[in-house]
Amino acid sequence: MMLSFQVLLPALYTALVTAKTVTYDFNISWITTNPDGLYERPTIGINGQWPIPRIEADVGDRIIVHANNQLGNRTTSLHFHGLYMNGSSQMDGPVGTSQCAIPAGQSLTYDFNITQPGTYWYHAHADGSYPDGLRGPLIINDAEDPYKDQYDEEIVLTLSDWYHSFMPDLISNFINTDNPTGAEPVPDSALMNDTQNLQINVQPGKTYKFRVINMGAFAGQYLWFEGHNISIVEVDGIYTEPTEASMLYITVAQRYSFLLTTQNDTTSNFAIVGSMDQDLFDTVPDGLNPNVTGWLVYNDKEPLPDPTLLDEFDPFDDYTLVPQDGLELYDKVDYSMEMNFYMGNLNDGANYAFINDKTYTMPKVPSLYTALSTGNNATDATIYGSNSNTFILDQGQVAEIVLNSADPGKHPFHLHGHSFQAVWRGAEDDGSYAYNETLPTVPMRRDTFMVNPNSNIVLRFKADNPGVWLFHCHIEWHIDSGLVATLIEAPLALQAQNLVIPQDHLDACKAANRPTSGNAAGNTANYEDLTGENLPPGPIPAGFTTSGIVAMVFSCVAGFLGMAVIIWYGLGEIETQKRKAA
């Protein structure tokens, strides 16, 4: 034991000596942009610029972000995607979970320590607004990077989809009786580093570390570099054994780092292609260009070639990656959470997402505040709301999520506060998970993993980070429609941490007239009484089909309009008669 401490002491001392505080002052406001060259629109920027600034720090640093909302017509928040926020659950950022939204004209400070290296990003976690522009890279440098001597330079590359319409309008049209099947809005364009026709200047015979982030709202993207192979060395902050690949499939919210060695001559330039996964789209609009092309530029005097057309995609399978640290499978599961999800309708005729027959509905009190203010009752899942899809974890448990999809789409699920081991993934149309003994000895890990259509995935992690953490599909449309679960991890241990909710966080709730203690309804006298809690529309009446409920809604609307016309016409006739009589 003494030897272990002596081995760790130099690294600990180095971290303490070199650690610094990195502070960002962010004024969040509207900026006019036209990143795809097709449509000029207001975009959410920071400090008068878009793309927004990169956040960058080193392992061991403290990050402070002062976020001032100058949007005027929109609330906001910031989530630091992939950071575990050890001991700082109150800084995680999702509205309704760890904070209230930052009102227009007010400020809120995020303050947390960095305990992990890797490639991350930050984005709004309020009102579905990050696709309107509020998303950018977050890079944590590592003095102990095992591959630091194998590359010459780093390049950050982002992929994203882009919409010409504002998110509130798109969400309103998506969750609507006019869209009972839940067809997601199709992006207008794809972007690379928030632009098109990107040129990356490279030198021959050098090795570059690319950090790639999909910051999109919907579309996974295929990515490849013509004339070059890559060697994957990190996914979602987890170092991997070097693994060769020629093409990646990157879902929204996933990140990859890989090494790319350039060729030894400068007679040609090479296309970089990102291609949106059109299998996700219910219909492909006429004229849509699903691709975004950039170039590795060896010689700016040579032409920029058009990419070669592909007949089919053959991406690398991330399930086969091996973590560089060799962490073995958690083979003893203490708590298994089965989550069965599907898409369906409620009695307003709109389409929603359901986990175990519940569509997530944001509680009045942020779930973290409920966990901190309810004493021993914090271990009772019911107090967090009828539709929060809550699971309670004990400290130190090996937790397992068995996720079964009854939906024909692809879904990238993200876990806050942790990465997870992917111990089983079913092929397309495999249905629900059935026990399988063929599990990997050293499973790959990441914090965002895709479940195949009509299939399943099994994920495991250790509950070693007390807090309140979301588990959700990261397709923005599916978050908005309720494909979210809440994990309350070791709530009594969380209370023992004596977390302090800063005054500006409480002020944000006060401005929205939202309570900051008690159960999901704000009841502090009787935690079992959820009267007044936020609830979704009711279920479809027994015997009604989706088309039936939509027809009923439209019939009611038509009936009301018809009665209004009759009344208007009748009143008009009465007034005419009165004028004649006069």
C-alpha positions in Angstrom: 0.0 0.0 0.0 2.9 2.4 0.8 4.4 1.6 -2.5 1.2 2.5 -4.4 1.1 5.8 -2.6 4.7 6.5 -3.4 4.0 5.8 -7.1 1.0 8.1 -7.1 2.5 10.9 -5.2 4.7 12.4 -8.0 1.7 12.6 -10.4 -0.5 14.0 -7.7 2.1 16.6 -6.8 2.5 17.6 -10.5 -1.2 18.0 -10.9 -1.5 20.2 -7.8 1.5 22.4 -8.8 0.4 22.9 -12.4 -3.3 23.2 -11.9 -4.8 26.6 -12.8 -8.1 28.3 -13.0 -9.4 28.9 -16.5 -12.2 31.6 -16.6 -14.6 32.4 -19.5 -16.9 35.3 -19.6 -19.7 34.4 -22.1 -22.2 36.9 -23.3 -24.8 34.8 -25.2 -26.6 36.8 -27.9 -28.0 36.7 -31.4 -25.7 37.0 -34.4 -26.5 36.8 -38.1 -24.8 34.0 -40.0 -25.0 32.1 -43.3 -22.8 29.0 -42.8 -24.0 26.9 -45.7 -24.2 29.9 -48.1 -27.9 29.2 -48.7 -29.8 31.2 -46.1 -29.0 34.0 -43.8 -30.5 33.7 -40.3 -30.0 34.8 -36.6 -27.8 32.3 -34.8 -27.0 32.0 -31.1 -23.4 33.2 -30.6 -21.1 34.1 -27.8 -19.2 37.4 -27.3 -20.3 38.6 -30.7 -18.9 35.7 -32.6 -20.0 32.4 -34.2 -18.7 29.7 -34.3 -18.6 30.1 -30.6 -15.3 30.0 -28.6 -13.6 26.7 -27.8 -13.3 25.9 -24.1 -9.9 24.4 -23.4 -8.1 23.4 -20.2 -5.8 20.7 -18.7 -6.5 17.8 -16.5 -6.5 19.1 -12.9 -7.6 22.6 -13.8 -10.7 24.5 -12.5 -13.0 25.9 -15.1 -15.3 28.9 -14.3 -17.8 30.0 -16.9 -19.9 33.2 -16.4 -22.9 32.8 -18.7 -24.9 36.0 -19.4 -28.1 35.5 -21.3 -28.6 38.4 -23.7 -30.9 36.6 -26.1 -33.9 38.6 -25.1 -36.5 36.1 -26.2 -35.0 32.8 -25.1 -33.9 31.1 -21.8 -30.7 29.0 -21.9 -28.2 26.9 -20.0 -24.9 25.2 -20.6 -24.1 21.5 -20.4 -20.5 20.3 -20.6 -21.1 17.1 -22.5 -19.0 14.1 -21.3 -17.5 15.7 -18.2 -18.3 13.6 -15.2 -18.7 16.6 -12.9 -17.4 14.6 -9.9 -18.7 16.3 -6.8 -20.4 19.1 -8.9 -23.7 17.7 -10.0 -25.2 21.1 -9.6 -23.0 22.4 -12.5 -24.1 19.8 -15.1 -26.5 22.1 -16.8 -29.7 20.3 -18.0 -32.8 22.4 -17.1 -35.2 20.6 -14.8 -32.5 18.2 -13.6 -29.7 20.2 -12.1 -30.8 23.8 -12.5 -33.5 26.2 -13.7 -33.0 27.9 -17.1 -31.1 31.2 -17.2 -33.7 33.9 -17.8 -33.1 36.6 -20.5 -31.1 39.4 -19.0 -29.6 37.3 -16.1 -26.3 35.5 -15.5 -25.3 32.2 -13.9 -21.9 30.9 -13.1 -20.6 27.3 -13.7 -17.7 26.3 -11.5 -16.1 22.8 -11.6 -12.8 20.9 -11.5 -11.5 18.8 -14.4 -10.7 15.2 -13.5 -10.4 13.6 -17.0 -8.7 14.1 -20.3 -10.3 13.9 -23.7 -12.5 15.4 -26.5 -15.8 16.9 -25.4 -18.2 19.7 -26.3 -20.6 22.1 -24.6 -24.1 23.1 -25.6 -27.3 24.5 -24.4 -29.5 22.0 -22.5 -32.7 24.1 -22.5 -35.7 24.5 -24.8 -34.0 22.4 -27.6 -31.9 25.5 -28.5 -28.4 24.2 -29.1 -29.1 23.5 -32.9 -29.7 27.3 -33.2 -25.9 27.7 -32.7 -25.1 27.3 -29.0 -22.6 24.4 -29.2 -18.8 24.3 -29.4 -15.8 22.1 -28.7 -14.4 21.5 -25.2 -10.9 20.1 -25.2 -9.1 18.7 -22.1 -5.4 18.3 -22.6 -3.5 15.5 -20.9 0.2 15.6 -20.0 0.0 11.8 -19.7 -1.5 11.2 -23.1 -0.1 7.7 -24.0 0.1 8.8 -27.7 1.6 12.2 -27.3 4.9 11.2 -28.8 3.2 9.8 -31.9 1.9 13.0 -33.5 3.1 16.4 -34.5 0.0 18.6 -34.3 -3.6 18.5 -33.2 -6.6 19.5 -35.3 -10.2 19.9 -34.0 -12.8 19.0 -36.6 -16.6 19.4 -35.9 -19.5 17.9 -37.9 -23.0 19.1 -37.6 -26.4 19.3 -39.3 -27.9 22.8 -39.9 -31.5 24.1 -40.1 -32.7 27.3 -41.6 -35.7 27.5 -39.3 -35.7 28.3 -35.6 -35.9 25.4 -33.1 -39.1 26.6 -31.3 -40.9 26.6 -34.7 -39.5 23.2 -35.7 -40.4 21.6 -32.3 -43.9 23.0 -32.4 -44.4 21.5 -35.9 -42.8 18.3 -34.9 -44.9 17.6 -31.8 -48.2 18.4 -33.5 -51.4 16.7 -34.6 -50.3 17.5 -38.2 -47.4 15.2 -37.6 -48.9 12.1 -35.9 -46.2 9.7 -37.1 -43.4 11.8 -35.5 -41.4 12.4 -38.7 -38.4 14.4 -37.6 -37.5 17.7 -39.4 -34.8 17.0 -42.0 -31.7 19.3 -41.9 -31.2 21.8 -44.7 -27.4 21.2 -44.8 -24.4 19.5 -43.3 -21.5 21.5 -41.9 -17.8 20.9 -41.2 -16.3 23.3 -38.6 -19.5 25.2 -39.0 -18.9 26.0 -42.6 -18.7 24.3 -46.0 -15.7 23.8 -48.3 -13.3 23.7 -45.4 -9.6 23.6 -46.3 -7.1 22.1 -43.8 -3.5 22.8 -44.7 -1.2 19.9 -44.0 2.5 19.1 -44.6 3.8 15.9 -46.1 5.1 13.1 -43.9 3.6 14.4 -40.7 1.2 12.8 -38.2 -1.8 14.8 -37.1 -4.2 14.0 -34.2 -7.7 14.8 -35.3 -10.3 15.4 -32.6 -13.7 15.0 -34.3 -17.0 15.9 -32.6 -20.5 15.5 -34.0 -22.4 18.5 -32.7 -25.6 17.9 -34.7 -29.2 17.7 -33.6 -30.2 14.7 -35.6 -28.0 13.2 -38.3 -25.3 10.7 -37.7 -22.5 11.2 -40.2 -20.2 8.9 -42.2 -16.7 10.4 -42.3 -13.7 9.5 -44.4 -10.5 11.0 -45.8 -9.8 10.0 -49.4 -6.3 8.5 -49.9 -5.7 8.1 -46.1 -6.4 5.6 -43.3 -6.7 6.6 -39.7 -5.8 5.0 -36.3 -8.4 5.5 -33.6 -6.9 6.3 -30.2 -9.8 7.8 -28.2 -13.6 7.8 -28.1 -15.6 10.0 -25.8 -12.7 10.7 -23.5 -11.6 7.0 -23.3 -8.2 6.1 -24.7 -8.3 3.0 -26.9 -5.8 0.6 -28.3 -4.7 2.0 -31.7 -7.2 0.6 -34.3 -7.0 1.1 -38.0 -10.1 2.3 -39.9 -11.0 3.9 -43.3 -14.4 5.2 -42.5 -16.3 6.2 -39.3 -19.9 6.4 -38.4 -20.3 9.2 -35.8 -23.7 9.6 -34.2 -24.7 13.0 -32.8 -22.8 13.7 -29.5 -20.1 11.1 -30.2 -16.4 12.1 -30.4 -13.3 10.3 -31.9 -9.6 11.1 -31.8 -7.4 9.4 -34.4 -4.0 9.7 -35.9 -3.6 10.5 -39.6 -0.2 10.4 -41.3 0.0 12.4 -44.5 1.6 11.2 -47.7 5.1 12.1 -48.7 4.4 14.2 -51.8 2.6 17.5 -52.5 1.2 16.8 -56.0 -2.4 16.2 -54.9 -5.0 17.4 -52.4 -7.6 15.0 -50.9 -11.3 15.3 -50.1 -12.6 15.0 -46.6 -16.3 13.9 -46.7 -19.0 14.0 -44.1 -22.2 12.4 -45.2 -25.5 12.6 -43.3 -27.1 9.2 -42.6 -30.3 9.5 -44.8 -31.7 6.3 -43.3 -32.7 8.6 -40.4 -34.9 10.7 -42.6 -38.6 9.7 -43.2 -38.4 11.5 -46.5 -35.5 13.1 -48.4 -36.4 16.5 -49.6 -35.7 17.2 -53.3 -32.4 19.0 -53.8 -31.0 18.1 -50.4 -27.2 17.7 -50.4 -26.5 15.3 -47.6 -22.7 15.7 -47.9 -20.3 18.3 -46.7 -16.8 18.3 -48.3 -13.5 19.7 -47.1 -10.0 19.0 -48.2 -6.6 18.1 -46.9 -4.6 20.7 -48.7 -1.0 19.7 -49.5 -0.5 22.3 -52.2 -2.8 25.3 -52.6 -1.7 25.6 -56.2 -3.2 22.2 -57.0 -6.9 21.7 -57.7 -9.4 20.6 -55.0 -10.8 17.3 -56.3 -14.4 16.3 -56.2 -15.0 13.3 -53.9 -15.4 9.9 -55.4 -19.0 8.7 -55.3 -19.7 5.6 -53.1 -22.2 2.9 -53.8 -22.4 2.0 -50.2 -21.0 2.9 -46.8 -18.8 0.4 -44.8 -17.9 2.2 -41.5 -15.8 0.8 -38.7 -17.6 -1.0 -35.9 -17.0 1.0 -32.6 -18.2 -2.0 -30.6 -14.9 -3.7 -31.3 -12.7 -1.1 -29.8 -10.6 -2.0 -26.7 -10.0 0.5 -23.9 -6.3 1.2 -23.5 -6.5 0.9 -19.7 -7.7 -2.7 -20.0 -10.6 -2.3 -17.6 -12.4 -5.6 -17.5 -16.1 -6.4 -17.7 -18.1 -5.6 -14.6 -19.3 -9.2 -14.2 -21.3 -8.9 -11.1 -24.4 -6.7 -11.6 -26.0 -5.3 -8.4 -28.9 -3.5 -10.0 -30.4 -4.0 -13.5 -32.7 -1.3 -15.1 -34.8 -2.6 -18.0 -35.9 0.3 -20.2 -38.3 -0.5 -23.1 -38.8 2.4 -25.4 -41.1 3.2 -28.3 -42.8 6.1 -30.1 -46.6 6.6 -29.8 -49.4 9.1 -29.5 -51.3 10.7 -26.7 -54.8 12.1 -26.6 -53.7 15.5 -28.2 -53.0 13.5 -31.4 -49.2 14.3 -31.3 -46.3 11.8 -31.3 -44.2 11.2 -28.1 -41.4 8.9 -27.0 -42.0 6.5 -24.1 -39.7 4.6 -21.7 -41.6 1.9 -19.9 -44.8 3.5 -21.0 -43.9 7.0 -19.6 -43.0 10.0 -21.6 -40.5 12.2 -19.7 -42.1 15.5 -18.4 -39.9 18.0 -16.7 -40.7 18.4 -12.9 -41.4 21.8 -11.4 -38.5 21.3 -9.0 -35.1 20.4 -10.6 -34.6 16.7 -9.6 -31.2 17.5 -8.0 -32.9 20.0 -5.7 -35.5 17.4 -4.7 -32.7 14.9 -3.9 -31.0 17.5 -1.7 -34.0 18.7 0.2 -36.1 15.7 1.1 -33.9 13.8 3.6 -34.3 10.1 3.7 -37.3 10.3 1.3 -34.8 11.1 -1.5 -34.4 7.3 -2.0 -38.1 7.1 -3.0 -38.4 7.2 -6.8 -42.0 8.4 -6.7 -41.2 11.9 -5.3 -39.3 12.8 -8.4 -42.5 12.9 -10.5 -44.9 10.5 -12.2 -43.2 11.1 -15.6 -39.5 11.6 -14.7 -38.6 7.9 -15.4 -36.6 7.8 -12.2 -34.3 5.0 -11.0 -32.5 5.1 -7.6 -28.9 3.8 -7.5 -27.0 2.9 -4.3 -23.4 4.1 -4.0 -20.8 1.7 -5.4 -23.3 -0.5 -7.2 -22.5 -2.0 -10.5 -25.5 -0.8 -12.5 -26.8 -2.2 -15.7 -29.1 -0.7 -18.3 -30.9 -3.1 -20.6 -32.3 -0.9 -23.3 -34.8 -2.5 -25.7 -35.9 -0.5 -28.7 -39.3 -1.1 -30.4 -38.6 1.7 -32.9 -37.3 1.3 -36.5 -34.8 4.2 -36.1 -31.2 4.5 -34.8 -30.9 6.1 -31.4 -27.7 7.4 -29.8 -28.1 7.2 -26.0 -25.9 9.4 -23.7 -25.3 9.0 -20.0 -24.4 12.1 -17.9 -21.8 11.8 -15.2 -20.3 8.5 -16.4 -19.0 6.5 -19.3 -20.4 3.0 -19.7 -19.2 -0.4 -20.8 -21.1 -1.7 -23.9 -21.3 -5.3 -22.9 -23.8 -6.4 -25.6 -25.3 -4.8 -28.7 -28.0 -6.5 -30.8 -28.0 -6.4 -34.6 -30.8 -4.6 -36.4 -34.2 -6.2 -35.8 -32.9 -8.4 -33.0 -35.8 -7.4 -30.8 -35.5 -7.3 -27.0 -32.4 -8.5 -25.2 -32.2 -12.2 -24.3 -29.5 -13.4 -21.9 -26.2 -14.1 -23.7 -23.1 -15.6 -22.2 -20.8 -14.3 -25.0 -19.7 -11.0 -23.5 -16.4 -9.2 -24.0 -13.7 -9.6 -21.4 -12.6 -6.0 -21.9 -15.6 -4.1 -23.3 -15.3 -0.8 -25.1 -16.4 2.3 -23.1 -17.9 5.6 -24.1 -20.6 8.0 -22.9 -22.8 7.9 -26.1 -23.7 4.6 -27.8 -26.1 3.8 -30.6 -28.8 1.2 -30.3 -29.7 -0.4 -33.6 -33.3 -0.3 -35.1 -35.8 -2.6 -33.3 -32.9 -4.0 -31.2 -31.2 -3.7 -27.9 -28.0 -2.8 -26.1 -26.7 -3.6 -22.6 -24.6 -1.0 -20.7 -22.9 -1.2 -17.4 -21.2 1.3 -15.1 -20.2 1.8 -11.5 -22.3 4.1 -9.4 -19.3 5.9 -8.0 -20.4 9.5 -8.7 -23.2 10.7 -6.4 -25.5 13.0 -8.3 -28.6 13.3 -10.5 -27.8 12.2 -14.0 -29.8 12.0 -17.2 -29.8 9.1 -19.6 -31.4 10.0 -22.9 -31.4 9.7 -26.7 -29.3 12.6 -27.9 -31.4 13.2 -31.1 -32.8 16.6 -30.1 -36.3 15.7 -31.4 -36.4 12.7 -29.2 -35.4 14.6 -26.1 -38.2 17.0 -26.8 -40.7 14.2 -27.2 -39.7 12.6 -23.9 -37.0 9.9 -24.6 -35.3 10.6 -21.2 -34.7 8.8 -17.9 -33.4 10.2 -14.6 -30.8 8.3 -12.5 -30.7 9.4 -8.9 -27.3 8.1 -7.7 -26.6 7.7 -4.0 -28.9 10.5 -2.9 -28.0 10.2 0.8 -24.3 10.3 0.0 -25.0 13.3 -2.2 -26.6 15.1 0.7 -23.6 14.3 2.8 -21.4 16.2 0.3 -23.1 19.4 1.5 -23.4 20.8 -2.0 -24.1 24.5 -2.1 -26.5 25.7 -4.7 -25.2 29.2 -5.6 -27.5 32.1 -5.2 -27.5 32.9 -8.9 -28.8 29.4 -9.6 -31.6 29.9 -7.1 -32.3 33.3 -8.6 -32.9 31.7 -12.0 -35.6 29.6 -10.4 -37.1 32.5 -8.6 -37.3 34.4 -11.9 -39.3 31.5 -13.4 -41.5 31.2 -10.3 -40.2 27.7 -9.8 -39.8 26.1 -6.3 -36.3 24.9 -5.3 -37.2 22.3 -2.6 -39.7 19.5 -2.0 -41.0 16.9 -4.4 -41.5 17.2 -8.2 -44.6 19.4 -7.5 -42.8 21.6 -4.9 -44.7 20.0 -2.0 -42.5 20.3 1.1 -45.1 19.1 3.6 -46.1 15.8 2.1 -43.5 14.3 -0.3 -46.0 11.7 -1.5 -48.5 14.3 -2.6 -47.7 15.2 -6.2 -50.8 17.4 -6.7 -50.1 20.1 -9.2 -47.0 18.3 -10.8 -46.3 18.8 -14.5 -48.0 16.1 -16.5 -48.1 15.2 -20.2 -51.4 15.0 -22.2 -53.5 12.0 -21.3 -53.4 8.6 -23.0 -55.4 7.7 -26.0 -58.8 6.3 -24.9 -59.1 2.5 -25.1 -60.2 1.3 -28.5 -58.9 4.4 -30.4 -56.2 4.0 -33.0 -53.7 6.7 -33.9 -55.6 7.7 -37.0 -58.8 7.6 -34.9 -57.5 10.1 -32.3 -56.1 12.4 -35.0 -59.4 12.3 -36.8 -61.3 13.0 -33.5 -59.0 16.0 -32.8 -59.5 17.4 -36.3 -63.3 16.8 -36.1 -63.5 18.7 -32.8 -61.5 21.6 -34.2 -63.7 21.6 -37.4 -66.8 21.4 -35.2 -65.8 24.4 -33.1 -64.8 26.4 -36.2 -68.2 25.5 -37.8 -70.1 26.7 -34.7 -68.1 29.9 -34.6 -68.9 30.6 -38.3 -72.7 30.0 -37.6 -72.6 32.2 -34.5 -70.7 34.9 -36.4 -73.1 34.7 -39.3 -76.2 34.7 -37.1 -75.0 37.8 -35.1 -74.3 39.5 -38.3 -77.9 39.0 -39.5 -79.2 40.3 -36.2 -77.2 43.4 -36.5 -78.4 43.9 -40.1 -82.0 43.6 -39.0 -81.5 46.1 -36.1 -80.0 48.7 -38.6 -83.0 48.2 -40.9 -85.5 48.6 -38.0 -83.7 51.8 -37.0 
